[in-house]
Amino acid sequence: MKNKFRYFAALSACCLSAACSNDDSVPAPGNGSGSAYVVVGTANSAAYLMATESLGEGNITSKGNGKEVSAGNSSTWFFFGDKYLYHLSYSQGQAGTISAYYLDADGRIQARAKQYSILNFWTYGMVGNYIVTSATAAGDQTDSDGNKAYVLNFNILDVEKENSRTMSIPSEDFLGNKEYVMFSGLLEANGKIYTAVVPLGCSPYGVKAGGVLPGNEDLVTGNETGTGGGRTEGGSLSGTQYADYCWVAIYDDITFTNPTLVKTDKLSYACGRMRSAYYQTIWAADNGDVYVFSPSYAKTYTDARTTTHNSGVMRIKAGATEFDEAYGYVDIEALSGGHPIYRCWHICDDCFLLQMYVDGYNISGKGTNELAVYKGESKSFTKVSGLPSDISSISSKNPYCENGAAYISLGTESGENPCVYRIDMASATAEQGITVAVDEINAIGKLVSR
C-alpha cells in the first residue's frame, strides 16, 4: 500500500502570536474520507508529522518529503480527541510551550494560529474543552524564617477559544499531614474531575510547621539536591512519610476548590514516575467505575519510608466517594510474577493496557518492556502475546484506541525502525502494523477534517 505523508513546520513565534502557513502542504491520504491517521516521529533531534491511510501495514519514511517540526528539549505529543494534535515542550524546570495542528477541509495538516508559553509542568490532563498542566512550586507565602509555602500551579488552555490562563492552589498540608503534594493526571468521569494526590514530603516550610514525624529528623537534607523539576531545597524531607496510603481528590470543576478526598491504606499513591514526570494511573471504565492503579513507585526509596504494598489496583464505583470494599485490592505484582506497573491506560469497556517493569523499579523508566491487559470486572491479568522478544522501548506515551484495540509503538534491540503494533484487548494478542523510518515514534492518532 502506498502511504502519502507530510511534515509541517513548528511555530516559532512567541506566546499568542500568529504562525506562518505551509502553502506547499499536500493533502493527507484517505481518498477524500476527511480523516487520516497521524504518526509523530523523531530523528536526529527533529520531529516529523506523517499522515497515513492505514496503521495496519506498509512503511512510511521521512526522506524527501516536507518540513521538520522543532522537537524542543523534551516533548509530549497527544491528541485532543480527533480534532487536534498537541505538542507540549518541557524545558527542564523552566517555562515550556504548547502548539497544535489540525486537518483542514482540504485534508491538509495545518498549524493552529497560536502558540503558548506555559508554566513548568510535571503532569497534564484534558477536561471538557480544556488542557490543564500542573507542577508544584514555591509560592509567595512565607513563614517567620522566610521559607516559602509550596503551591500547585496550573496552566489552563481553552482549546476552542484559544486562550490561556494560570492559577494556583495551596500544596502545603493538602492532606492534613503538613506534607506538600503534587497531582498526577486529570480524569473526567461521572460529571466530576478525579486526580491522584501524591504526597512528596516536607518543604522547609513544612519542616518548620512540624511535618517531620518523630524518628525521621535525620532524613531532613542539609543541602540542595537535583536540578530543574527534580530540585529539592536544602532543609527539606524528600519523599513522603505516608507511602502506605493512597488518596484521590474529586472536584466539581477546574476551579479546584473544596475537594472530596478518598483514602485507602491498602495501596501506595497512584502515580507512575519517570524523573520529574508524573504519569496518570487512574482511569474510568466505560460504565464510569474508576480504577485506581498504584505502581508503588515509593519502593524506589532507599530508607524506611518505602511502601510495604505491592503494585496493585482498587476501584471507586461510579458516583461513589469511597473505595469499593467489595472489590477489594488486587495485587497486580503477584499476578504478573513480580513485575510492577510502570504506566497504564484505559482502552475500551473495562479493559486497561498496562506497561510493566521487568527488572524492578527504577527512576528512569528503564526495563519497562512488557505489556499486559487487565480486565477490571473479572480481575483478570494477561500478558500480551505476539510481541517481539527483544523490545528496547515502548515510546508512545498515549496509545491510540479504535474498535477494541490499542495501537502502540515499539522499538527493538535489532536497531530496525520502530513499528506500530495493534493489540486486541479481548485476546491480549499483538500483531505488527506499519514500520516508520524514524528513530522513535512519539504519538499515534487520528484527525478528522475541520
LINQUIQUI-V501368 format. One record per residue. RES is the residue in one letter. SS is DSSP state (H for helix, E for strand, C for the rest). NEAR is the number of other C-alpha atoms within 10 Angstrom. Layout:
RES	SS	NEAR
RES	SS	NEAR
//
This chain:
M	C	8
K	C	12
N	C	18
K	C	17
F	C	27
R	C	25
Y	C	22
F	C	24
A	C	20
A	C	24
L	C	23
S	C	13
A	C	13
C	C	13
C	C	15
L	C	14
S	C	13
A	C	15
A	C	18
C	C	15
S	C	15
N	C	16
D	C	8
D	C	11
S	C	19
V	C	16
P	C	20
A	C	28
P	C	22
G	C	17
N	C	11
G	C	12
S	C	12
G	C	18
S	E	24
A	E	28
Y	E	21
V	E	25
V	E	22
V	E	23
G	E	26
T	E	20
A	E	15
N	C	8
S	C	12
A	E	14
A	E	26
Y	E	28
L	E	23
M	E	26
A	E	31
T	E	23
E	C	21
S	C	18
L	C	23
G	C	15
E	C	17
G	C	14
N	E	18
I	E	19
T	E	18
S	C	20
K	C	8
G	C	7
N	C	15
G	C	19
K	C	19
E	C	18
V	E	19
S	E	19
A	C	21
G	C	17
N	C	11
S	E	12
S	E	18
T	E	18
W	E	22
F	E	22
F	E	21
F	E	18
G	C	12
D	C	17
K	C	18
Y	E	25
L	E	26
Y	E	19
H	E	21
L	E	23
S	E	23
Y	E	22
S	E	18
Q	C	16
G	C	18
Q	E	12
A	E	13
G	E	20
T	E	20
I	E	20
S	E	23
A	E	24
Y	E	20
Y	E	22
L	E	27
D	C	19
A	C	14
D	C	13
G	C	25
R	C	25
I	E	29
Q	E	21
A	E	25
R	C	21
A	C	16
K	C	18
Q	C	24
Y	E	21
S	E	17
I	E	24
L	C	20
N	C	25
F	C	28
W	C	23
T	E	20
Y	E	23
G	E	18
M	E	19
V	E	17
G	C	10
N	C	13
Y	E	20
I	E	18
V	E	22
T	E	24
S	E	26
A	E	25
T	E	24
A	E	19
A	E	18
G	E	17
D	E	10
Q	E	13
T	E	13
D	C	13
S	C	8
D	C	9
G	C	10
N	C	19
K	E	19
A	E	21
Y	E	27
V	E	23
L	E	20
N	E	23
F	E	24
N	E	22
I	E	23
L	E	21
D	E	16
V	C	17
E	C	8
K	C	9
E	C	14
N	E	14
S	E	18
R	E	11
T	E	14
M	E	13
S	E	18
I	E	16
P	E	17
S	C	23
E	C	28
D	C	18
F	C	16
L	C	16
G	C	9
N	C	18
K	C	22
E	C	30
Y	C	27
V	E	24
M	E	24
F	E	27
S	E	29
G	E	26
L	E	24
L	E	21
E	E	20
A	E	20
N	C	15
G	C	11
K	E	14
I	E	19
Y	E	27
T	E	26
A	E	28
V	E	23
V	E	26
P	E	28
L	C	19
G	E	25
C	E	29
S	C	27
P	H	24
Y	H	26
G	H	25
V	H	20
K	H	17
A	C	15
G	C	13
G	C	22
V	C	22
L	C	10
P	C	8
G	C	7
N	C	13
E	H	11
D	H	10
L	H	16
V	C	18
T	C	16
G	C	12
N	C	10
E	C	12
T	E	13
G	C	9
T	C	10
G	H	12
G	H	20
G	H	14
R	C	12
T	E	18
E	C	16
G	C	15
G	C	20
S	C	23
L	E	26
S	E	20
G	C	19
T	C	22
Q	C	23
Y	C	20
A	C	26
D	C	20
Y	C	19
C	E	24
W	E	21
V	E	26
A	E	20
I	E	23
Y	E	19
D	C	15
D	C	16
I	C	14
T	C	10
F	C	15
T	C	11
N	C	11
P	C	14
T	E	14
L	E	17
V	E	17
K	E	17
T	E	16
D	C	13
K	C	18
L	C	28
S	C	29
Y	C	33
A	C	31
C	C	30
G	E	24
R	E	22
M	E	15
R	C	13
S	C	18
A	E	18
Y	E	23
Y	E	23
Q	C	26
T	C	28
I	E	26
W	E	26
A	E	27
A	C	21
D	C	14
N	C	12
G	C	18
D	C	21
V	E	26
Y	E	22
V	E	26
F	E	31
S	E	31
P	C	31
S	C	29
Y	H	25
A	H	24
K	H	20
T	H	14
Y	C	17
T	C	8
D	C	9
A	C	11
R	C	18
T	C	20
T	C	22
T	C	15
H	C	21
N	C	24
S	C	26
G	E	23
V	E	27
M	E	23
R	E	25
I	E	20
K	C	18
A	C	15
G	C	13
A	C	13
T	C	15
E	C	15
F	C	20
D	C	15
E	C	11
A	C	7
Y	C	15
G	C	12
Y	C	16
V	E	20
D	E	19
I	H	24
E	H	20
A	H	13
L	H	16
S	C	16
G	C	9
G	C	17
H	C	22
P	C	28
I	E	32
Y	E	31
R	E	26
C	E	28
W	E	22
H	E	23
I	E	24
C	E	20
D	C	16
D	C	22
C	E	24
F	E	23
L	E	26
L	E	25
Q	E	21
M	E	26
Y	C	23
V	C	19
D	C	13
G	C	15
Y	C	23
N	C	18
I	C	13
S	C	12
G	C	17
K	C	16
G	C	18
T	C	24
N	C	22
E	E	21
L	E	24
A	E	21
V	E	26
Y	E	22
K	E	19
G	C	21
E	C	13
S	C	9
K	C	16
S	E	13
F	E	18
T	E	18
K	E	19
V	C	19
S	E	16
G	C	14
L	C	17
P	C	14
S	C	11
D	C	12
I	E	17
S	E	18
S	E	20
I	E	21
S	C	17
S	C	22
K	C	19
N	C	21
P	C	23
Y	E	20
C	E	19
E	E	14
N	C	9
G	C	13
A	E	23
A	E	23
Y	E	25
I	E	26
S	E	28
L	E	23
G	E	22
T	E	17
E	C	11
S	C	9
G	C	9
E	C	13
N	C	17
P	C	24
C	E	23
V	E	24
Y	E	24
R	E	25
I	E	26
D	E	18
M	C	25
A	C	12
S	C	13
A	C	19
T	E	19
A	E	21
E	E	15
Q	E	20
G	E	19
I	E	19
T	E	22
V	E	23
A	E	19
V	C	22
D	C	17
E	E	22
I	E	29
N	E	23
A	E	24
I	E	27
G	E	25
K	E	24
L	E	24
V	E	18
S	C	19
R	C	14
//
